[in-house]
Amino acid sequence: VSLTWFGFALGALGDFNKSLIKKLKGEDHLVTGGIFSVFRHPNYTGEMIGWTGSFLASVVAIFAAPDGSSIPLLKSMALPLITSVTSLMGILFVLMAATTGLESRQKEKYGEKSEYVEWVKKSWKGFSLAKKE
């Protein structure tokens, strides 16, 4: 559950940080400070962590049955569990595709700037899809 809270808080902090800086410095300003100095895309990364944490919490709840009934419970929860895994994979795919797309757009827009080059070296882009070459 803590992982879920951490992930969604990271995403919210990223949204707040970006909105504040863009309001002060303009929409075209590249945000590299605050949480963005560590995570290039804290909103997407945070959501991925949050949704994964939520899924893992549900799996832990199934296996933590105090009376040893986790196996029968797991069998009865097979369809909802499969649906949850499929849904998690779907949202992670969408968020990784969004991260990949934003990486490309930022490189195109800011790629020649030294601030961008240094930021890319020092920050983590988060989870993304492999680019087609």
N, C-alpha and C positions, 0 to 999 in steps of 0.2 A: 504494500500500500504506500510505503514511503517513496518507492521508486515512481509510482504513479504521480504523487504530489510533486516530487522533484521535477519530473518531466514537464508537467503542465505549468509549473511555476517558472521553469526555464523558458518555455514558449511565451508566457505572458510577460516576463521580464524583457525578453527580446523584442516583443511588439511595443512595449512601453518605451524602451530605450530608442528604438528606431523612430517611432512617432515623434518623440520629444526632439531628437536631433534634427530630423527632417523639417520639423516646424521652425526650429531656430535657425537652421543653416540652409534650408531650401530643399526641394524635392529631389534635385539632382546630386545632392551631397552623398558621398560614399561614407557610410557609417562603419567605422573601424574601432571605435572606442567602447568602453563599458564591456558588457557581456560579449560584444562582437569582437573584442580583442582575443577571445578564446575560441568562440564558436562563430563561424561565418554565417551560419543560418540557424540561430538558436530556436526560432519558432518551429521550423520543421524538425530539427533534432529533438527538441523538447516534446513535441507531439509524438514522435516515434517512441521515445522513452516512456512517455505517459501511457500510451495505448498498450505497449508491451508489458509494462508494469501491471496494468489493470488485468490483462490476460493471465499473467503469471500468478497474480493474487487469487484469481478464480481457480486455477489449477491447484494451488496450495490448499485452498479451502476444501477442494474435493478430497485430496489425499490426507488431510488432517482430521478426518473423521475419528473422534475419540474412541469409539467402540470397535474399531477394526473393520468397519463396514465400507472402507474406501473402494474395494474392488467391485462389490455389487453396485455401489453408488456410481463408480466410473462407468460400468456397463450401462446403467440406466441413463447416464449423461452423455453417452457416446455421440448421439446426433447433435445435441447442443454444443458439445466440445468440438466436433468437426466443423460445425458452422462458425464457431468462434475462431478457430484456427484459420479458416478460409477468409473470414472477415478481417482478421489481423493482417494476413498476407496482402489482402487487397488494399487496406489503408496504408500499409508500409510501402507497397509498390507506388501508390499515388504520391506519397510524400517524398520518396526517393526520386521519382521522376520530376517532381517539382524542384527538388534540390539541384538535380542535374541541369534542368532548364535555367534556373536562376544563376547557377555557376557560369553557364555559357553566355547568358545575357550580360552579366557583370564583367566577364572577361572582354566581351566585345565593346562594352561601353567605357570601361576604366583600364583595360589591359595595358595601355601605354604609360599610365601614371605610376611613378615610383612608389607612391603611397599604397596603391593596389598590390604591386609586386611584393612589397615587404609584408603587407597584411596576409597575403596568400601563404607566404613562407612561414609565418608565425601562428596562424590560426588553423583550426580543424574545420574542414568543410562539412563534416557530419557524414551520415550514410547517404550514398547516392548510387545510381545505376552506372554500370560501365558504359563509357561512350563508344559509339560505333566509330571505327576508323575508316 
